[in-house]
Amino acid sequence: GFIPGSIHAPRGMIEFWIDPDSPYHKEIFAQSDKRYVFHCASGWRSALTVATLQDMGFSAAHLREGFSTWDAQGGPVAYPEPKD
């Protein structure tokens, strides 16, 4: 599952997705005045991602306890449509 409205942003690609000069740049990261919230399963990779974004001048936060705790505490979770 995933948090509704979220996008998948792999930790190993985030710097490339943010850099406007990168061929892998994603437009969702073109707004440096936007606040970004990241999560991973347990909170460790998202903490590294937030540190990277903050070093690059972005406002970012993460779910400290991760998606697992979000789900266990009843946070909204969506599931992908089954593929035929």
N, CA, C and O atoms as a MOPAC input file, in Angstrom:
PM7 MOZYME 1SCF
protein

 N      0.80400 1    -1.19000 1     0.00000 1
 C      0.00000 1     0.00000 1     0.00000 1
 C      0.85100 1     1.26100 1     0.00000 1
 O      2.07800 1     1.19600 1     0.08200 1
 N      0.19200 1     2.39900 1    -0.09200 1
 C      0.87100 1     3.69400 1    -0.10700 1
 C     -0.05400 1     4.76300 1     0.46300 1
 O     -1.26400 1     4.55700 1     0.55900 1
 N      0.51100 1     5.89000 1     0.83700 1
 C     -0.27100 1     7.01400 1     1.34700 1
 C     -0.94500 1     7.70100 1     0.16100 1
 O     -0.26800 1     8.07400 1    -0.79700 1
 N     -2.27500 1     7.87300 1     0.20900 1
 C     -2.97600 1     8.50000 1    -0.90600 1
 C     -2.36700 1     9.85800 1    -1.27600 1
 O     -2.06900 1    10.67500 1    -0.40400 1
 N     -2.19000 1    10.07900 1    -2.56400 1
 C     -1.62500 1    11.33200 1    -3.06200 1
 C     -0.11600 1    11.35300 1    -3.10500 1
 O      0.48000 1    12.31600 1    -3.58700 1
 N      0.51300 1    10.29700 1    -2.60500 1
 C      1.98100 1    10.26600 1    -2.59500 1
 C      2.51800 1     9.76000 1    -3.93200 1
 O      1.78900 1     9.17100 1    -4.73000 1
 N      3.80200 1    10.00100 1    -4.15700 1
 C      4.47900 1     9.45400 1    -5.32900 1
 C      5.67100 1     8.64000 1    -4.84600 1
 O      6.21600 1     8.90400 1    -3.77400 1
 N      6.06500 1     7.67100 1    -5.62100 1
 C      7.23000 1     6.85400 1    -5.28000 1
 C      8.48800 1     7.59900 1    -5.72200 1
 O      8.64100 1     7.91500 1    -6.90200 1
 N      9.38200 1     7.87800 1    -4.78700 1
 C     10.63800 1     8.58600 1    -5.07700 1
 C     11.79100 1     7.76600 1    -4.49900 1
 O     12.10400 1     7.90500 1    -3.31700 1
 N     12.42500 1     6.91700 1    -5.30200 1
 C     13.50300 1     6.07000 1    -4.79000 1
 C     14.66500 1     6.88200 1    -4.22500 1
 O     15.08900 1     7.86700 1    -4.82900 1
 N     15.17400 1     6.47200 1    -3.07700 1
 C     16.27100 1     7.18500 1    -2.41300 1
 C     17.46800 1     7.37800 1    -3.33700 1
 O     18.10300 1     8.43200 1    -3.29600 1
 N     17.78500 1     6.41600 1    -4.14700 1
 C     18.94800 1     6.51700 1    -5.02200 1
 C     18.78100 1     7.46300 1    -6.19500 1
 O     19.75400 1     7.75400 1    -6.89200 1
 N     17.56200 1     7.95300 1    -6.43100 1
 C     17.30800 1     8.83100 1    -7.57800 1
 C     16.96300 1    10.25800 1    -7.18700 1
 O     16.90800 1    11.13300 1    -8.05100 1
 N     16.72900 1    10.51400 1    -5.91000 1
 C     16.15300 1    11.79400 1    -5.49900 1
 C     16.99500 1    12.99700 1    -5.91100 1
 O     16.43900 1    14.01100 1    -6.33300 1
 N     18.31900 1    12.91400 1    -5.79900 1
 C     19.15900 1    14.05200 1    -6.20300 1
 C     19.00900 1    14.34300 1    -7.69600 1
 O     18.99400 1    15.50200 1    -8.11200 1
 N     18.89800 1    13.29500 1    -8.48500 1
 C     18.73200 1    13.46300 1    -9.93300 1
 C     17.35800 1    14.03600 1   -10.25900 1
 O     17.22600 1    14.86700 1   -11.15700 1
 N     16.34000 1    13.59300 1    -9.53400 1
 C     14.99100 1    14.08500 1    -9.78100 1
 C     14.85300 1    15.55300 1    -9.40300 1
 O     14.06600 1    16.27500 1   -10.01600 1
 N     15.60500 1    16.00400 1    -8.40400 1
 C     15.51600 1    17.38500 1    -7.93900 1
 C     16.31500 1    18.34400 1    -8.80900 1
 O     15.87900 1    19.47000 1    -9.04500 1
 N     17.46300 1    17.92200 1    -9.28400 1
 C     18.37300 1    18.77100 1   -10.05900 1
 C     17.75100 1    19.14100 1   -11.40600 1
 O     17.54200 1    18.26500 1   -12.24500 1
 N     17.45100 1    20.43600 1   -11.62700 1
 C     16.81600 1    20.83500 1   -12.88700 1
 C     17.69500 1    20.60000 1   -14.11500 1
 O     17.18600 1    20.57100 1   -15.23500 1
 N     18.99400 1    20.43500 1   -13.92500 1
 C     19.88600 1    20.17200 1   -15.05100 1
 C     20.03600 1    18.68200 1   -15.35100 1
 O     20.68700 1    18.30800 1   -16.32700 1
 N     19.44900 1    17.84900 1   -14.53600 1
 C     19.55100 1    16.40100 1   -14.71900 1
 C     18.57200 1    15.92100 1   -15.78900 1
 O     17.45200 1    16.42600 1   -15.87000 1
 N     18.97600 1    14.96100 1   -16.60200 1
 C     18.02800 1    14.40000 1   -17.57400 1
 C     16.89100 1    13.62700 1   -16.89200 1
 O     15.90000 1    13.28800 1   -17.53900 1
 N     17.02800 1    13.35100 1   -15.60200 1
 C     16.00700 1    12.61400 1   -14.85200 1
 C     15.11200 1    13.52800 1   -14.01600 1
 O     14.28000 1    13.05200 1   -13.24300 1
 N     15.28500 1    14.84500 1   -14.17400 1
 C     14.52300 1    15.82000 1   -13.38400 1
 C     13.02100 1    15.56700 1   -13.48100 1
 O     12.49200 1    15.28900 1   -14.55700 1
 N     12.33700 1    15.67000 1   -12.32500 1
 C     10.87900 1    15.52900 1   -12.25900 1
 C     10.27700 1    16.88800 1   -11.91700 1
 O     10.70400 1    17.54900 1   -10.97200 1
 N      9.28700 1    17.29000 1   -12.69300 1
 C      8.66100 1    18.60400 1   -12.51600 1
 C      8.06300 1    18.80300 1   -11.12800 1
 O      7.96300 1    19.93700 1   -10.65900 1
 N      7.67100 1    17.73700 1   -10.47400 1
 C      7.08700 1    17.87600 1    -9.13800 1
 C      8.06400 1    18.53500 1    -8.16900 1
 O      7.65000 1    19.12400 1    -7.17100 1
 N      9.36100 1    18.43900 1    -8.46200 1
 C     10.38000 1    19.05200 1    -7.61000 1
 C     10.83900 1    20.41300 1    -8.13100 1
 O     11.86200 1    20.92900 1    -7.68200 1
 N     10.10600 1    20.99200 1    -9.05900 1
 C     10.48300 1    22.29200 1    -9.61900 1
 C     10.08200 1    23.44800 1    -8.70600 1
 O     10.48900 1    24.58500 1    -8.94500 1
 N      9.30600 1    23.18600 1    -7.68300 1
 C      8.81000 1    24.23300 1    -6.78800 1
 C      9.56900 1    24.17500 1    -5.46800 1
 O      9.18900 1    23.42800 1    -4.56600 1
 N     10.62800 1    24.95000 1    -5.35000 1
 C     11.43700 1    24.90700 1    -4.12500 1
 C     10.72300 1    25.54300 1    -2.93000 1
 O     11.17400 1    25.38500 1    -1.79500 1
 N      9.61400 1    26.26300 1    -3.16300 1
 C      8.87300 1    26.86800 1    -2.05600 1
 C      7.83200 1    25.90700 1    -1.47100 1
 O      7.14800 1    26.24900 1    -0.50700 1
 N      7.71300 1    24.72800 1    -2.04100 1
 C      6.77700 1    23.71400 1    -1.57700 1
 C      7.42200 1    22.89000 1    -0.46600 1
 O      8.63900 1    22.70400 1    -0.46400 1
 N      6.62600 1    22.39700 1     0.47300 1
 C      7.16200 1    21.51900 1     1.52400 1
 C      6.91900 1    20.07000 1     1.11600 1
 O      5.80600 1    19.69300 1     0.74700 1
 N      7.95700 1    19.27800 1     1.18500 1
 C      7.89300 1    17.87600 1     0.79200 1
 C      7.97400 1    16.99300 1     2.03100 1
 O      8.76200 1    17.25900 1     2.93900 1
 N      7.16000 1    15.94600 1     2.06500 1
 C      7.16100 1    14.99400 1     3.17200 1
 C      7.47000 1    13.61500 1     2.59800 1
 O      6.82100 1    13.16400 1     1.65400 1
 N      8.45900 1    12.95800 1     3.17400 1
 C      8.90600 1    11.65800 1     2.68400 1
 C      8.65000 1    10.57800 1     3.72300 1
 O      8.56200 1    10.84300 1     4.92100 1
 N      8.53400 1     9.36200 1     3.23000 1
 C      8.42800 1     8.21600 1     4.13300 1
 C      9.05500 1     7.00600 1     3.46900 1
 O      9.17300 1     6.92800 1     2.24600 1
 N      9.44900 1     6.07900 1     4.30100 1
 C      9.91100 1     4.77000 1     3.85300 1
 C      9.31800 1     3.77000 1     4.84300 1
 O      8.47000 1     4.14000 1     5.65400 1
 N      9.73800 1     2.54300 1     4.79000 1
 C      9.14100 1     1.52600 1     5.66300 1
 C      9.34100 1     1.83900 1     7.14300 1
 O      8.40300 1     1.73000 1     7.93200 1
 N     10.56300 1     2.22700 1     7.52500 1
 C     10.83700 1     2.41700 1     8.95500 1
 C     11.32400 1     3.81400 1     9.33400 1
 O     11.45300 1     4.10400 1    10.52300 1
 N     11.59700 1     4.68200 1     8.37100 1
 C     11.98900 1     6.05800 1     8.67400 1
 C     13.44900 1     6.39000 1     8.45600 1
 O     13.80900 1     7.56700 1     8.50100 1
 N     14.30900 1     5.41200 1     8.22400 1
 C     15.74400 1     5.68400 1     8.08100 1
 C     16.09500 1     6.27400 1     6.71800 1
 O     16.79100 1     7.28700 1     6.65100 1
 N     15.63200 1     5.66800 1     5.64200 1
 C     15.95300 1     6.20000 1     4.30600 1
 C     15.31000 1     7.56100 1     4.08700 1
 O     15.90100 1     8.43900 1     3.45800 1
 N     14.10100 1     7.73600 1     4.60600 1
 C     13.45400 1     9.03600 1     4.44200 1
 C     14.18200 1    10.12000 1     5.22400 1
 O     14.19400 1    11.27500 1     4.79800 1
 N     14.79000 1     9.77700 1     6.35500 1
 C     15.59000 1    10.75500 1     7.10900 1
 C     16.79000 1    11.20600 1     6.28500 1
 O     17.11800 1    12.39200 1     6.27100 1
 N     17.44400 1    10.27900 1     5.60200 1
 C     18.57100 1    10.63800 1     4.73000 1
 C     18.10800 1    11.50600 1     3.56500 1
 O     18.79300 1    12.45200 1     3.17600 1
 N     16.95400 1    11.18300 1     3.01700 1
 C     16.40500 1    11.96700 1     1.90800 1
 C     16.12500 1    13.39800 1     2.34700 1
 O     16.44500 1    14.34300 1     1.62600 1
 N     15.53000 1    13.56300 1     3.52200 1
 C     15.22200 1    14.89900 1     4.03800 1
 C     16.50100 1    15.69500 1     4.25700 1
 O     16.55000 1    16.87800 1     3.92300 1
 N     17.53000 1    15.07600 1     4.80600 1
 C     18.80600 1    15.77700 1     5.00500 1
 C     19.36500 1    16.25700 1     3.67000 1
 O     19.86800 1    17.37600 1     3.57200 1
 N     19.28000 1    15.41900 1     2.65100 1
 C     19.75600 1    15.79200 1     1.31400 1
 C     18.96000 1    16.97100 1     0.77200 1
 O     19.54500 1    17.93300 1     0.27400 1
 N     17.63300 1    16.91000 1     0.86000 1
 C     16.80300 1    17.99700 1     0.34700 1
 C     17.06600 1    19.29500 1     1.08900 1
 O     17.15000 1    20.35600 1     0.47200 1
 N     17.19700 1    19.22100 1     2.40200 1
 C     17.47000 1    20.43200 1     3.17000 1
 C     18.81600 1    21.02900 1     2.77600 1
 O     18.94700 1    22.25000 1     2.70200 1
 N     19.81200 1    20.19400 1     2.52300 1
 C     21.11100 1    20.68200 1     2.04600 1
 C     20.98800 1    21.37100 1     0.69300 1
 O     21.77800 1    22.25600 1     0.36400 1
 N     19.98300 1    20.95900 1    -0.09600 1
 C     19.76200 1    21.54600 1    -1.41700 1
 C     18.81500 1    22.74500 1    -1.36100 1
 O     18.45800 1    23.29900 1    -2.40100 1
 N     18.40300 1    23.15400 1    -0.14500 1
 C     17.57500 1    24.34600 1     0.01300 1
 C     16.07600 1    24.10800 1     0.02400 1
 O     15.30800 1    25.06900 1    -0.03600 1
 N     15.64100 1    22.87200 1     0.09700 1
 C     14.21700 1    22.56100 1     0.10600 1
 C     13.70500 1    22.42300 1     1.53700 1
 O     14.45700 1    22.08500 1     2.45100 1
 N     12.42600 1    22.68800 1     1.71100 1
 C     11.76100 1    22.44200 1     2.98100 1
 C     11.22200 1    21.01800 1     2.93200 1
 O     10.40700 1    20.68800 1     2.07000 1
 N     11.67400 1    20.18000 1     3.85100 1
 C     11.27700 1    18.77400 1     3.80900 1
 C     11.16500 1    18.19900 1     5.21200 1
 O     11.83500 1    18.64400 1     6.14400 1
 N     10.30800 1    17.20700 1     5.33600 1
 C     10.12000 1    16.47900 1     6.59000 1
 C      9.88500 1    15.01600 1     6.24100 1
 O      9.73300 1    14.65900 1     5.07300 1
 N      9.85600 1    14.18100 1     7.26500 1
 C      9.56800 1    12.76800 1     7.01100 1
 C      8.78300 1    12.17400 1     8.16700 1
 O      8.73500 1    12.73600 1     9.26100 1
 N      8.16700 1    11.02500 1     7.90600 1
 C      7.47500 1    10.29000 1     8.95500 1
 C      8.53100 1     9.52700 1     9.73600 1
 O      9.05200 1     8.51800 1     9.26100 1
 N      8.84400 1    10.00200 1    10.91900 1
 C      9.95200 1     9.46500 1    11.70600 1
 C      9.82400 1     7.96400 1    11.95200 1
 O     10.82500 1     7.24800 1    11.92100 1
 N      8.63700 1     7.49000 1    12.19100 1
 C      8.42900 1     6.06500 1    12.46800 1
 C      8.14700 1     5.25700 1    11.20300 1
 O      8.02200 1     4.03400 1    11.27000 1
 N      8.04500 1     5.92100 1    10.05600 1
 C      7.87100 1     5.21700 1     8.79400 1
 C      6.44300 1     4.81600 1     8.46600 1
 O      5.51600 1     5.00100 1     9.25500 1
 N      6.30400 1     4.26400 1     7.27700 1
 C      5.00300 1     3.85000 1     6.76900 1
 C      4.39000 1     2.73400 1     7.61300 1
 O      3.17500 1     2.69500 1     7.80400 1
 N      5.21800 1     1.84100 1     8.11200 1
 C      4.70800 1     0.71900 1     8.91000 1
 C      3.89900 1     1.21800 1    10.10300 1
 O      2.82000 1     0.69800 1    10.38600 1
 N      4.41900 1     2.22600 1    10.80200 1
 C      3.70900 1     2.78600 1    11.94800 1
 C      2.49000 1     3.57500 1    11.49100 1
 O      1.43600 1     3.50600 1    12.12200 1
 N      2.62400 1     4.32200 1    10.40300 1
 C      1.48900 1     5.05400 1     9.82300 1
 C      0.32100 1     4.09600 1     9.59600 1
 O     -0.80700 1     4.36800 1    10.00700 1
 N      0.60100 1     2.99000 1     8.94800 1
 C     -0.42500 1     1.99500 1     8.64400 1
 C     -0.98700 1     1.37900 1     9.92900 1
 O     -2.20300 1     1.25900 1    10.07600 1
 N     -0.11500 1     0.99000 1    10.85000 1
 C     -0.54200 1     0.35400 1    12.09900 1
 C     -1.41000 1     1.27500 1    12.95300 1
 O     -2.27300 1     0.80700 1    13.69500 1
 N     -1.18000 1     2.59500 1    12.84700 1
 C     -1.95400 1     3.55200 1    13.63900 1
 C     -3.20000 1     4.04200 1    12.91300 1
 O     -3.87400 1     4.95900 1    13.38200 1
 N     -3.50600 1     3.43700 1    11.77400 1
 C     -4.74700 1     3.75100 1    11.08000 1
 C     -4.67700 1     4.90000 1    10.10500 1
 O     -5.71600 1     5.42200 1     9.70100 1
 N     -3.46700 1     5.31900 1     9.70700 1
 C     -3.34600 1     6.35700 1     8.68200 1
 C     -3.95500 1     5.86500 1     7.37700 1
 O     -3.96100 1     4.66000 1     7.12200 1
 N     -4.47100 1     6.77300 1     6.54000 1
 C     -5.07200 1     6.31900 1     5.29000 1
 C     -4.04300 1     5.62900 1     4.39000 1
 O     -2.91600 1     6.09900 1     4.23000 1
 N     -4.45700 1     4.51800 1     3.81800 1
 C     -3.59700 1     3.73700 1     2.93100 1
 C     -4.39300 1     3.37800 1     1.68400 1
 O     -5.52900 1     2.91400 1     1.77600 1
 N     -3.79500 1     3.59500 1     0.52700 1
 C     -4.40300 1     3.20500 1    -0.74600 1
 C     -3.62900 1     2.01000 1    -1.29700 1
 O     -2.48700 1     1.75300 1    -0.91600 1
 N     -4.27700 1     1.29900 1    -2.18900 1
 C     -3.64000 1     0.13100 1    -2.80300 1
 C     -3.70500 1     0.26900 1    -4.31400 1
 O     -4.70400 1     0.74700 1    -4.85100 1
 N     -2.63900 1    -0.14800 1    -5.00900 1
 C     -2.64500 1    -0.02100 1    -6.47000 1
 C     -3.73100 1    -0.88900 1    -7.09300 1
 O     -4.12700 1    -1.91900 1    -6.54800 1
 N     -4.19300 1    -0.44100 1    -8.24300 1
 C     -5.16300 1    -1.22600 1    -9.00000 1
 C     -4.49300 1    -2.50900 1    -9.47300 1
 O     -3.34500 1    -2.47700 1    -9.91800 1
 N     -5.19000 1    -3.63400 1    -9.38400 1
 C     -4.58800 1    -4.88000 1    -9.88700 1
 C     -4.33900 1    -4.79300 1   -11.38800 1
 O     -5.14000 1    -4.23100 1   -12.13600 1
 N     -3.21800 1    -5.35800 1   -11.81000 1
 C     -2.89600 1    -5.38200 1   -13.24000 1
 C     -3.50000 1    -6.63300 1   -13.86200 1
 O     -3.47400 1    -7.71400 1   -13.27400 1
 N     -4.03500 1    -6.46800 1   -15.04600 1
 C     -4.62600 1    -7.62500 1   -15.74800 1
 C     -3.56900 1    -8.50100 1   -16.35600 1
 O     -3.88900 1    -9.51300 1   -16.97900 1

